[in-house]
């Protein structure tokens, strides 16, 4: 189907047209009538695109309609959407091309009169001359054809209605009606769920309700899993068990589905409990009726297929049930976030059937005829069919049912070789079960799910790669202020929570084969994977192509003329790569790696004038072909090429490659940035080769979309920072500060700034200015100055890292503010200072400064003797590494986590009332300890004083996890009465022999002993432990 992708394309084109037309309508009096007519044609496309967008979104909501005429009209509508996008973007190309020509003429007009007022007037005249962009005759004709085709579809709307029931529905007409469930178990024997049933019944009977926020006498257990896994069947087994009906006085079963209507569900609960209808009860009296019904009773309720994620609705439904003396609720859901909302017990993740359980279920379903059951050939094919289902009970039962009375081995082989969606019975049974998962997604998540059809079945899915694909396809919704990677992470996790991606190993996920089939079914032929088939024909309808099959070669026999996207997920060798690019005029996105395919691609770049994204990893050549710099619609260029001369013509660019000016030679100048006013990220290194005039002409201040900027002054040894004077081309020395003054960025958009290798005594005046109101992240790395700049007045700064400013000895009030009464760093949450080798003192912090600081770290500040005396009121984490001169610091009342490493002169830790985790490494002088009443995690690494160890370990009764590492320690004395909460203990040390009272630690559950072969562990403790790791072969650590 993929109607949403066509909808997204036409929506994007509509927005683009609205931004293009105002610029073109500023016509000069000499604008021709033909130009006006062409623009009129484009203007008419605006409302048409809005209608197409709405119709395609409506189509997605009714994708189960399968009348052939509807499919045909829907295909025509999608084709129309993509065609109108082509028209708009070809016009955009012409606008951008004319704009570049105007800007180049502008540069020629400047001549030698750099920056004078008369030149500026000439530049404006040059722009005015290109104020009107002609719509070509051919483009105007295509626009009118789009209008005519849309009119035909609109005229057909009386019979072509995607929201009405026209024609035969070959799929199930109402998912919710078909999915309606009851408490009756339909199969006399359920395979593979007996242990699950016993586990759940035991949990229901024994749950105490401790820690429940709903009520100790109300317990909720959520069964979570993908559609077709058997959640409802398991709930039915539990519901019909005699022990449940003996324990509970009243039992109810309610099918909920995706519409969580509290009134309707309450009615159903009452009806199920009483076996009588309650339609006569007024809505306002329903909850009172249920309350009276369950009062002082033990009640059991199953809520099947719940999708609601609003806690208020859930609490309202549960209110009458709180009057029961005991209420147990089972909720079945596909969404783990729903489970998190309702559960009072740990959620129950239902697993897939094992291979043997799957085979047993298939035999039970398929082998009813004795002759078939005993034939070896049917068993062989049957096992292969079972493997195809990957442990999903619904699929196993469906395929078994198809073959139940089938005695022809050829028919069995056909089922094995067919896609599940090609089998009629599967469409009627398996598809509706999975369809609801798709139907209940928001629009943006539907597109993300469909895009996963570009991955091979069974491939491990890496979150980073998937989010990169979504960014590539522009699927992540943002208001412009959000981090796209964070949004992608949220989308990815939501697919996991909806059981559409399964946990595999570490951060990797995998799609069940049938979920992958669903994605492919929804994608249709518009999405295609170029895999391991030796000779491959790419369908004509394909618009999105992924390249896979590592270490296999592929030959393309036919190529789509509609292709828009090529992404290389795995490298492969295509024997005839030129075929892939013969019809490349509609390409929008290319994402691949260097190789034979990429080398062929570069020969065709000149024909891809609609290209928006070009990414070529591991590119080894020094230069790009000139044709790349004719791609005026290009928004993203991600390639490591040394020679980028001509990049200034790509005025639509949002992102640039990292610019290493010292490597670009004489063919590239920073002045080429002059007209790239849409860029959002810019990284420039080798600034020593830039002159003041070039910096001014780069015109960074005009780049109002620039969000991330990095300046790196790195230079090869002996490089002199020089510029040429305008008059005599003489070489003169110029301060790097003057250069940065000339490179001042636009202040209202910048969010991230990094300044590296700035070897000058002072900073540019704009650094730290309050006008940079959106700056949230700042890095100063390897700067030569003897002081830190004033940064505390930046209103939105959240993360600050200062690294390698070795000559700074003192940080004073000027770091926070130079203005009396102004509080410093109002938004800062993370502050890190690294390699500040000369820093001795940090002072000047006043009450009210750093009100949101949560994380503070110092690395390698060898001379630092003290921290500010003021209490950082929000500080949660403090890390001190290699601060060898630090003796103590002030009480920090909010501190939760403290890590100290290699602080040889540290003698005292103050009282830290909120401290939960303490890690000490190489603090041999520490002997004075405050009170830590909240401490739960303690880790000590030698060297340390044994008295300090004893006092830390035996003076904090809240400790739950304790680690001690020392090769010099012979014994550790533990006092069980002071360690009532200790559950985990780790001991490491080659000389450790005794741990007094080890066997008396009654709460200990986990013991990890490493490299301590002489340490005695009592048998009584071994029997008590849930986990014992005793690794004595490592010797000294």
N, C-alpha and C positions, 0 to 999 in steps of 0.2 A: 504493500500500500504506500507507505512513506509519504502520505499526503502532507504531513507536517513539515517535511523538508521543503516541499514546493511552497507551502504556506509561508515558511520562514524566508525563502528566497524572494517571494513577491513582496513581503512586508519590508524587507531590507531595501528592495528596489524602490518602493514607494517613498520611504524616508529619504533615500538618496536623491530622488527626483525633486523633492521639495527643497532640498539644499542646493540643487543645481539651477533650478529655474530662476530664483531671484537674481542670481548673478548674471544670467543671460538676458534678463529683461531690462537691464540698464543699457538699452540700445542707444547708439548714436543716431542722429536723424538720417544718416545715410544707410541705415539697416534696410535691407531689401524686403519686399513683400513676401518673397519665398521663405526667407528666414522666419518671418513672423508666422507664416502658415505652418512651417515645420514645428515651431515651438507650440503652436496651438494644438497640433496633433499630440505632442508629448503631454501637454497639460490635460488632455482628455483621458490620458491613461491613469491619472491619479485616482479618481473615484472607481475606475474599473479595477485597479489593483486592490483597493480596499475591499471591494465585493468579492474578488477572487480569494483573498486572504480569509475572509469570513466563511466562504463556502467550503474551502479546504479544511478549515478547522472543524466545521460541522461534519464534513465527510469522515474525519478521523473518529468522531464520536459514534458513527454508524458504520464502522468498517466491516461488520458482519453481514451487511447486505450483499447479496451475490447475484442479483439480476444482471444478465449480460449487458443490457442497455445501460444500466447504471455504471457498470465497470467501464464501459466504453466512454461514457461522458466524463467519468472521473479521470480517466487517462487523458482525455482531451483537455480537461481543466488544468491538470498538472503540466502538460506540455505547454499550455498557454502561459502558465505562471513562469516557467523557465524562459520561454521566448520573450516575454515582456521584460524579464530581468536582463536578457541579452541586449535588448534595445536600449534600456536605460544605461547600462554599463558601457555600451559602445559610445553613447553620447557623452558619458562621463570621461571616457578616454579622449574624445575630441576636445572637451573643455580643458582637460589637463594638458593636452598637447599644445593647444593655443596659449594656455597660460605659461608654459615653459618657453615657448617662442617669444612671448611678450617680455618675460623676465630676462631672457638672453639679449633681446634688443635693448632692454632697460640697462643691462650691464654695459652694452656697447655705447649707449648714450652717455654713460658716466664719463668715459674717457679718462682724462687726467684730472678732472675736476671732482676729486673725491670728497663727498660730504657737503658740497656747497649748495645754497638754496636754489640756484638756477638749475642745477642738476636734478634736484628733487622735483622741480616743476616738470622737467623733461621726462622724468621717470613716470610721473603721473599721466602725462600725455601718452606715453607708450602704453600704459595700462588701458587708458580709455580707448585707444585704437583697437584693442582686442576685447572691448567690453561685450560685444555680441558674438556669440559662437553660432555659426550656421549649422542647421540640422540638414544633413545631406539628403538628397532626393531619395536615395535607396533606403535610408533609415526612416524617413517620413512615410514611405510606402509600407514598410514593415509595421510601423506603428498603426497605420490605418487598417492593415490586415488583422492585427491583433484585435482592434475594435470590432471589426466585422465578425471575427470568429467568436468573440465574446457575446455579441448580439445574438448569434445563432444559438449559443448555449443558453442564453437568457430566455430566448423565445421558446426553447424546449422545456423551460422550467415547470410548466404545468404537469408534465409527466416525469421530468428529471428532478426528483425531490429527494435529497439525501436525508431529510428529517421525517419523511412519511413512509408508510409501508407499501411501496409500489413493487409489484413483482414478487416472484418466488424467493423466499429466504432459505437458501440451502444450508445455512448454519442455524443453530438454535436461535429462535427469535427473541427470547428473553432470558438472559443469563441468570438473573436473580430467581426467576420462577423455576428454572431447571435446577438450579443449585440448592433449592430448598431442601432442608434435611429434617429428619426426625430422630427419635431415640432408638428406633428399631434397627437392629443389626440384620442386614440383608443376607449375609453369607453365614452358613451354618458353621464354618470353620475359618477363623482368621489366622493368617500365617505371619509369624515373626513379631507379634505384638504382645505376647503373653507376659514377658518380662517387663515391658513398658507398663502394662496394665497393673501388675503387682506393685511396681515402684510408685505409681501415682496413687493407688489406693492406700498404700502405707503412708505416704505423705499426707493424704487427706485425713487419715485417722489419727495420726500422731502429731500433727502440727500444733504447736503451742501458741503461735501468733506473736511471739516476742519480737519487738521492733516494728510491728505493723503500725502504720500511721492511720489505718482505717478503723481498727478496733481489734482487740486481741481475740475476740470470738468470731471474727470474720476472716477467713483465709481464702486467698485467690491464687490458683495455680494456672499459669498460661502455658499451653502447648503450642510450640512455634515450629513452623516448617513451611516449605513451598507447597503450592497447590498440587493435589494428587498424591501427597505423601502418606495420607492416612490419618490425619489429625482427627477428623470427624469420626472415623471408624474406631480409633482408640478411645475417644470420649464415649462412644456408644458402648464399648466393652465395659468401661468403668461404670457407666450409668446403669447398665443392666446386671451388674454383679450383685448377688444376693446380700453380700456383706454390706454393701452401700445402703440398700433399702432397709436392712436390719438396724443399721446405725443411725440413719437419718429418718425423721418422722415424715418429712415432706420432700418430694423430689420434683424438679421442673426442668424441661428441655425447651430452649428457645433458639431458633435460627435468626441471626441478627443481620448479616451481610453488611454492605457498605453504608447503609442509611441508618444511623444510630438515633432513632426516635425514642426518647425516654418514655413518653406516654404509651406508644405502641408496644414497646418491650415490656413495660410494666403490666399491660393488659395480657400479654402472652404468658408472662410468669404466673399471673393469677389464674388464667385459664388452665395452664398446665398443672398447677398445684391442686386445683379444685375439680378438674375435668368438666367444668361448666364454663360457658361463655360469659363474658362480663361486659357486653356491649352497652348494657343499660346503665352502667356506672358512669357518672359524670367525670370528666377529666380531672377536676380538682380533687375528687374524692378517691382517686385511684391509689395514691400512695398511702392514704389512711387505711384503705381496705387491705392492701398488702401488709402494712404494719400490723394490723389486728390479726391477720391470717398467720403470720410467722411468729408472733409474740410468744416467747418462752418455748419455742419449738426448735428442733434441730433440722436445718433446711439444707438441701443440696440442689444447686442450680448449674446447668450447663448452658453457657452462652456460646453458640457455635458461629464461627466465621465473623469475628469482630474486626472492624477497621478503624473505629473511632480513636482519635488522638487528642480529644479535648477533655481535660480532667474534670471540668465543671459538670459535663454530662454524666461522666462516670460516677462522681460523688453523689449527684442527684439520684441516680438509679439505685445506688447502694443504701441510701438513707433509711428506707423502711426495713431493709434486711439487717440493720444494726440492732433491731429489737429482738431478733432471734437469739435463743440461748447459744446456738452455734450455727454458723453458716459457712458451708464450703462451696466455693465457686470454681468451676473449670471454664477457662476461656480458650478457645482455639483461634489462632491468628497466624497470618503469614508475616506479620510485621513485628520485629522485635521491639520497636519503640512503643507499640501498643502494649506489648507484654510488660515493658518497664513502667508504663503508666498504671496498670491495674494490679500487678502482682504484689502479693505479700510474701510469697514463697519464691525461691529461685526458679527462674523459668525452665521449662522442660523442652530442650531442643530435640525434636524427633529425628532419628537417624534414618538413612536409607536402608532398605533390606540388604542383607548379605547375599553374596552369589548363591549360596545354597538355599537360603530362604526364597530368593527370587525364583529359582528353578522349581522349588516345591510349589509355589503359588502358580507358576505357569502350568505345571503338570496338572494341578487341581482344576485349573480353568479350561485347558485345551484338550487334555487326554480323557475324553469320555468314552470313546470307542476303544475296545480292548485291543483290536488289531493295530491301531495307530500307536497306542501306548507302548506296545512291545516291539515296534519296529525301530531298529537302530538308526535308520536314516532320519526319522522324525525327531528322535531324541537329539541327534547331532545338530540338525537345523534349529530345533527348539532352544537348545542351549545358546546358540548364536543369537537368536532373536531376544532371548532373555538378557544377554550381555548388552544388547543395544539399548535396553531400557534403563540401565545404570541404577537398579534398585528402586525405581519409582513404581509403587504398587498399581496405581491407576493405569499406567501404560502397559504393564505386564498383563493385567486382567483384560484390557481392551484387545491387545493382540492375541491373547489366548482365546478370547471369545470369538474373534474373527475366524480362527482356525479350528474351532471346537468340532465341527462336523465335516471338516475338510480332509479328504483322504488322498488328494492329488499332491505329490511332492513338489510339482512345479508351482502350485499355488503357495505352498509354504516358502519356497525359494523366492517367489515374487514379494511376499511380505517382508522377508529378510532384507531384500535389496531395495525396497521402496522407502522413501521418506515417510515418516509417520503422518505428515499432513496430507499425503496423497491417498491415504486410506479413508474411505467414507465414514466408517464407524469411529475412527479416531477423531475425525473432525467433529462428530456429534458428541463425543464423550470426553476425550482428553483436552481438546482445544477450549471448550467452555471453562474447564477447571483452571486453566492457566490464563484464559482471556481476562478474567476479572482482575488479576494482578496488573495487567496493562491498563485496563479501563480506569482503575482507581489512581493511576499516577497523574501528577500535574503534567502539563504540556511539555515543559522543558525537560522533565525526566524521561518522558516517552522518547524524545529524540535521542537522548543519551543512550537509552537502552537499545534502540534500533541500531545505532552506530556500532554497537558491539558485534553485530553480524559481520563486520569486517575482519574479526578475529576467527581463526580456525576453531573448529569444534575440539574441545579437550585441551586447548592451549591454556597455560597458566597466565592469568591476567594481572599485570603489574599496575598498581594505582597510578604511578607517575606517568607511565606511557599512555594510559587511558585518559588521564586528565589532559595530557598534551594533545591527544587526538581531539578531545572536546574543545579545547581552546582553538585548535586549528580549524574546526568546523563551525566555530562561533556559536557554540551551544550553551555557553555559560552566561546566565543572566546577571547583569550588574548595573548598579546605578552610576558607575564611574568612580566610586570611592572605595569599592571593595577589592580585596586581593583575590585575583582570579584563581590562584592555586588553592586558596582556602575554600572558595566556592566549589571548585572541582572536588575537593576532599569531602565536602558535605554531600554533594551529589553521589559520589562513589559510596559513601557510607550508607546513604539512603537505599541504594540498590542492594547493599548487603542486608540492611535491616528488613527489607521487603522480601528477603529469601530468594532474590533473583541472582545473587552471587553467593557462592558458598566458600567458607574458609578452607584454605588448603595448607600452605606452609608459610609461617611468618606473616609478611604483609601481602603475600600472593593470594589471589582468589581464583576460583574456577566456576564456570557456568555448567550447570547440568545440561546434558545433551539436548533434552527436550525444551529447556528454556532457551538454549541457543537456536533450536529449530523454530521456536516462536519468534525470536528476533529476526531470523532469516525470512520467515513467512511474512512478517510485517514489512520487512524491507523490500521484498519482491526482487525483481531483476534490476532495480535501480542501484542496488548494492551488489558488488561482485568481488570474490576473492580469487586472485590469480595464484593458484597453488601448484601442486606437483604434477598435474596432467601434462603429458609430453606435448600434446597438440591441443591448444585451447582456443575456443571461440568466445569472444566477449560479446554478450547480448547487445543488441542495438539500443536497448533502453537504459543501459548502465550509465550512471552518472558519478558513482562513487566506487573507486577501485582500490583495493589493498593488494599489496604484493607480499607473498609469503614463501614458504618452502625453501628453507635454507639448504644449500648444497645440492639443489636440483635445478635442472635446466628446463625451460619452457619455450615452446614455439607458439606464437599467436597466429591463428589462421584467419581471424576476422576481428574487426575492431569497431567499437561503438563510436558513433558520430556525436553522441551527446555527452561524452565524458567531461566532468568538471573537476574531479578530485582524484589525485594519485597519492597514496601514502604507502611507504615501504615499511612494513612491520618487521619483516625478516629479509635479509639480502638473498637474492636469487639471480640466476643467469638466464636472460632471455635471449634466445638464439637470433631472433630478428627484431631487435629493439626499435628499429625505425618504424615498424608497423604501429607501435604504441602511440607515436607522435604524429602520424600522418594527418589525423583529424584533431588538431590540438587548438583550434581557434576558440573553443569554449572553456579551456582550462582555467580554473580559478586557483587551485591549490596544488602545489607539488612539494612533496616531503620525502626525500630519499637520500641515499648515501652515495659517495663517490664509487665509480665503477664503470663497467662497459655501458650500462644503461644511462648513467649520468652523462657520460661523454657524448652519447648520441643525442641526449636531450638538449645539450647546449647548442647543437646545430639547428634546432627548431625553435629556439627561444624567440626569435623575431616575430613569429606568427601568433604568439600567445599574448595578445595585447590586452586581454581581460584578466590576466593573472593577478591575483591579490597577494598570494603568499608563496614565497620560494625559499625552501630550506634544503641545503645540500651539505650533509655532514661529511667530514673527513676529506674535504676538497683540497687537493694537493697542488694545483697549479697556482701561479702567482697572480694571474689576472682573469677577469671575466670577459666574455665576448661583448663587443659594443652593443649588440642587440639587447642585452639585459637592460641597458640604460635608456631603451626606448619603451619600456613597460611602464607607462605613466600611471596606470591604476594600481601599481604594486604598493601594498601597505606594509608588508613584512619581508625583509631580506635577511636571511640567517645563513651566512656563509663566511668562511674564513679565507678571504682573498686579500692579498697585499696591495694590489693596485685597484683602487676604487674610483679612479678618475672618471667623472661623468655621473656620479651618484647624485649630484645636485640637481639633475634633471628629474629625479623621481620624487616629485613634489608631494605625492600622496603617502609617502612612507610614514609609518607610525613607529617602527623599530628599525634600528640600523645594526650592522655588524659592529663589533668593537673596533674602534679606529686606533691603530698603532701608527701614529704619525711618523715615528722615527724609522719605521720600516717601509712606509709607503713611497718613499723616494720623491722625486721632484714632480711626479705626475699627479699627485693629489695635494690639494691645499684645504685647510680647514674652512676657507671661504666658500667651499662647495656646500657648506651647511646653511648658507645664507637663506635659501628659499624653502628649506625643509621645515616648515612651521607646524607640521602635524606630528612630529616625532614625540614619542612618550618616554623613550629611554635613550640615553646617550652616554657612551663610555669612550673617553679620549685619553690615550697615553702618549708619551713623548712630547709633551707640551713645550719642551725646551726649543723645539724647532719652529715655534709659532711666533710671528711678529705681532706687535700691537695692532697694526693696521689690519692684518688678517683676522685677529681676534675680534675687532670691532665689526668687520664685514661679515663674520660668522653669524652675528645678529642673534645671539642666544636670547636676548631679552624679548624678542618678538615671538618666541616659541611658547605659546600659551597653553599647550597641551603637555609640555615636558613635565614628567612626574619623577623620573629617576635620572640622576646625573653623577658621573664619576670623572674627576680630574686626576690624572696621574702624571707627575713630572718626571717619571723615571727616564733616565738617559744613559747612554753608554759612557764609559769612563772617559773623562777628558772633554766631554761635550760642553761647549760654551753656549750660554743663552744669549743670542744676539739678534738684532733686527737691523733692517736697512732704513736709512733716512730717506725721505721722499725726494730730497733735492739731489744728492750726489751719490746715492747708493752706498754710502759709507757704512761700515759696521760699527755699531755702538752697543754698549752694555745697557741692559734694561732690567729693572727689578721684576721678579716673578709676581710681586704684589700688583704692579701696574698691569701685568698681563691678566691676572684674575679679575681686576677691576673691569677690564675690557670684556671679560667673559661672563659678566654678571647674568645669571639666569632670570627668567620671569618668576616673580616671587609668589604669585597667588596659586600656582599649580604644583610647585615642586614638593614632593613627599619624601624623597630619599636623596641624600647628598653624601658622597664619599670624596675626600681629599687626601691624596696619597703622595708621599715623597716630596713634600713641599719644603724645600730646604732654604727658607728665608726667615728673617727675624720677626716679621709682622704678618698679620693676616689681612685679607681684603676687608674693607669697611662694611660690606654687606653681610659678611658671615656673622650669624647670630642676630640679625635684624628682626625685629618683631613683625616686619612686613611679610616674612615667610610664614604665613599663618597656617599652612597645611603641612609643613615639614614635620615628619614623625620619626625619621631615622637619620642619624648623622654618624659618620665615621671620620676620624682624623688619624692618619696612619703615617708614621715616620716623618714627622714634621720637626724642623730644626729649631724652632722658636724656644725661648727661655721662659715663656709663660703660656697659659691656656687662654684662649679667647673667651669673651663673655658670651655664654650660650644659654644662661638661665632664663632669658626673657623670651625665648622661642615658645609660643603659647601651646603648640600641639606636640612638641617633641616627646616621644615615648621611649626611644631607644638611643642611647649614646655610648659609643665605644671610642676610647682614646688609647692609641697604641703606639709605642715607640717614640714618644716625645721625651728623649733621654735627658735633655738639659733643664727641664723644669724641676726646680727644687721646692717651690712653695706654691700651693694653690690657695688663694685668699678669696675675699668677698667679691672681687671682680669676676670670678667665675660664675657666680649667681646673678649679679646685677651691679650696674654702676649707678643706679638711681635709688635714692633714699626711699624706703618704704615699700619697694617692689620686691615681692617674694619670688625666689628663683625656682625654676623648673616645675611649673604647676602641673604638668601632665606626665613627667618622666616616670617610667615604671622599671626600666632596666638601665643600669650604669655599670660599665666595665672599663677598668683601667689596666692596661697590660704593658709590660716592659718599660715602665717608668723608672728607669734605673736610678735617677738622681733625686726623685721625689722624697722629701723628708717630712713634710707637714702638709696637712689639709685642714684649713681652718676657715673661719668666716661664714660658716653656715648658721643661719638664724632660725628661730622658731617660726614655722610656717613655710620654710623652704622644703622642697622635695615631698609634698604631701601625699603623692601617689607612688613613691619609690618602693618597689617590691623586691627587686633583685639587685644586689651590689656585689661586685667581685674585683679583687686586686690580684694581679699576677706579676711576679718578679719585680716588686717595688722594694728593693733590698734595703733602702735607707729610710723607709717610712717608719716613723716612731709613734705616730698617734693618728686616730681618726677624729672627725669632728665630735665635739662634746654633746651636741644636740642629739636628741633621740629621734631617729627616723620613725615616725609614727606608723607607717604602713609597711615597713620592711619585713619581708617574709623569708628571704634567702640571703645569706652572707657567705662568701667564699674568699679565703685568704690563702694564696699560694706563694711561697718563697718570699714572704715579707719577714726577712730574717732579723730586722731590728725592732719589730713591733712587740711591746711588752704586755699591753692589755688594751681594752676598749670599753666603751660605756655600756650600760644596761640598755638593751633593746627589747622593749616589752612585747612587741608583736612578732618577734623572730620565731620562725618555725623550723628552719633548716640551717645548720651551720657546718661548714666544711673548712678545716684548717690543715694546711700541709706545709711542712718544712719552715716552721717559724721557730727558730732555735731559741730566741730570747723571750718567747711568750711565757709568762709566769702565772697569769691569772685569767680566769674566765668569770665574768660578772654573773649575777643572778639573771636568768633568762626565763621568765615565768611561762612563756608560751612555746618554748623550744620542744620540738617533737623528734628531731633527728640530729645527731651529733656525730661527725666523723673527724677524728684526729689522726694525723699522719706525721711522724717525726717532730714531735713537740717535747723534747727531752727536759725542758726547764719548767714545765707546767706543774704547779703544786698547790695553787690556791683556786678553789672551786666555789662558785655560787650555787644557788638552789635551782634545780630544774624539775619542777613538779609535774610537767607534762611530757617528759622524755619517754619515748617508746622505742626508738631505734638508736643503738650506740655501737660505733665501730672504732676500734683503736688499733693503730699500726705502730710498731716499735720504730725508734726508741721512745720509751716513756718511763716515768717513775712508777715502781710497783705500788707505792702508797697511793699515787693518783689513780692507778687502775682499781685498786680495792675500793676507794671511796666513790669512784664513778659507778662501779658495778653494784655496790651494795648499799647505795644511798638513794636509789631512785626506784621505788616499788612499781612504777608504771612501765618499766622496760619490758618489751615483748620480743625484741630481736637484738641479739648481742653477737658481735664479731670481735675476736682478739687475734692479732697476727704478731708473732714475735719468735725469733729464733734463739733468743737468749733466755727466755722464761722457762723455768723448770716446773713451776706449779702455779695454779690459780686457785684462790680461795673464794668460793661462792657461798653466800648465806641464803638458803632457801626462803627464810622468812622475809627477806628483803626483795625476793624475786618471785612473788606469787603469780605474776602475769607472763613470765618468760616462756615463750612457745618455740622460739627458734634460736639455736646456738651454733656459731661457727668458730672453730678453733684451728689455728694453723701455727706450726712451729716444730722444728725438727728435734728440739730438746725437751719439749713438753711431756712430763710424765704423770703429773697428778693434777686432778681437778677436784678439790675437796667438795663433798656433798653433791657430786654430779648426779648420783642415783636418787637424791632426795628432791630433785626439781619436779614436782608433781604435775606441773602444767606443760612441761616440755614435750613437743610433738615432733620437732625436726632437729636432727643433729648432723652437722657436717664437720668431719675431722679430716684435715689434709696435711700430709707430711709429718704426722706425729705417731710413729709406729709404737712408741712405748706407753702411750696413754691408755690407761685402763678404763674400759666401759663396762659397768655392771650389767649382768644378765637381766636383772629386773628392769633396768632402763631400756635395754634392747626390746623387751617385750612391750614396754609402754609406748615406744616411739611409733609414729606413723611413717616416718622417713628417716633412714640412716644412711649417710654417705661417708664411708671410711676409706679414704684414699691415702695409703701409706707408702706408695711407691714413688712419690714425687720428690722425697727428700726435702732439702732446704728450698724454700721458695725465694 
